[in-house]
Amino acid sequence: MRIITTERELEEFKNHCERLIMYLGLRDWDCVYIIREADDRNAGIEYNPSTRKALFILASNREEYKTLYELAKHEVLELLLADLCTLLGPFYSDILIDNETHKVINRLVFAID
């Protein structure tokens, strides 16, 4: 079932993200949070390691099978690995980096509660 994201949910998502960002020591990033259409994703992140800016996206129309906390954990873990992924970019394909990154994220997501 799909649900429409509210501003209140965005604020809850932001609070979860910011708490996890502090916990993981990612305070050097300037983070912005928005609601936006996100194709087939419930949430996403866009980042630029050189400017230390990150855009957290909560899908405007999303599946309700994952909590906002679960979505926040996933996206913050992507931010945790952002520098590493960027450094690997010249040497490996985007698909390979994405696949390997998500293997790590899918393991770490259970380590953080």
C-alpha positions in Angstrom: 0.0 0.0 0.0 1.3 3.4 -0.9 1.1 6.4 1.4 1.6 10.2 0.9 4.4 11.6 2.9 3.5 14.5 5.2 5.7 17.4 6.6 5.4 15.8 10.0 6.8 12.5 8.7 9.6 14.5 7.0 10.4 16.1 10.4 10.4 12.6 12.1 12.7 11.2 9.3 15.0 14.2 9.8 15.1 13.7 13.6 16.1 10.0 13.1 18.7 10.9 10.6 20.3 13.6 12.7 20.4 11.4 15.8 22.2 8.7 13.7 24.5 11.2 12.1 25.6 12.3 15.6 25.9 8.7 16.8 28.1 7.8 13.8 30.2 11.0 14.0 29.2 12.4 10.6 28.9 16.0 11.9 31.1 17.4 9.2 28.2 17.1 6.7 25.8 19.9 5.9 22.4 18.0 5.5 19.2 19.1 4.0 15.9 17.1 4.1 13.2 17.3 1.5 10.1 15.4 0.2 10.4 14.6 -3.5 9.2 12.1 -6.0 11.8 9.2 -5.9 10.7 6.8 -8.6 10.8 3.3 -7.1 12.5 4.2 -3.8 11.1 5.2 -0.4 14.0 7.4 0.4 17.3 8.4 -1.1 20.4 10.5 -0.6 22.5 12.7 -2.9 25.9 13.8 -1.6 29.0 15.7 -2.6 32.0 14.7 -0.5 34.1 17.7 -1.6 31.6 20.2 -0.4 30.3 18.0 2.5 26.7 18.6 1.4 24.1 15.9 1.6 20.5 15.9 0.4 18.2 13.4 2.2 15.1 12.6 0.2 11.9 11.1 1.5 9.7 9.9 -1.3 6.4 11.9 -1.7 4.6 8.6 -2.4 6.1 5.6 -0.6 5.4 2.1 0.5 4.6 1.8 4.1 6.3 -1.5 4.8 9.4 0.2 6.2 9.4 2.6 9.1 10.9 6.1 8.9 13.6 5.0 11.3 14.6 2.1 9.0 14.7 4.4 6.0 16.8 6.9 8.0 19.3 4.2 9.0 19.8 3.1 5.5 20.4 6.6 4.1 22.7 7.6 7.0 24.7 4.4 6.4 25.0 5.5 2.7 26.4 8.8 4.0 28.9 6.9 6.2 30.3 5.1 3.1 30.1 8.2 0.8 33.8 9.1 0.9 34.9 5.5 0.3 32.4 5.1 -2.6 33.7 8.3 -4.2 37.4 7.2 -3.8 36.6 3.9 -5.5 34.7 5.6 -8.4 37.7 5.8 -10.8 38.6 2.2 -10.3 35.3 0.3 -10.3 31.9 0.6 -12.0 29.0 2.4 -10.3 27.0 -0.9 -10.3 29.8 -2.8 -8.6 30.3 -0.1 -6.0 26.6 0.2 -5.3 26.2 -3.6 -5.0 29.1 -3.9 -2.5 28.1 -0.8 -0.6 24.6 -2.2 -0.1 26.0 -5.5 1.1 27.7 -3.6 3.9 24.7 -1.4 4.6 22.4 -4.4 4.8 24.7 -5.9 7.4 25.2 -2.7 9.4 21.5 -1.9 9.5 21.0 -4.7 12.0 23.9 -3.6 14.2 22.4 -0.2 14.8 19.3 0.0 16.9 
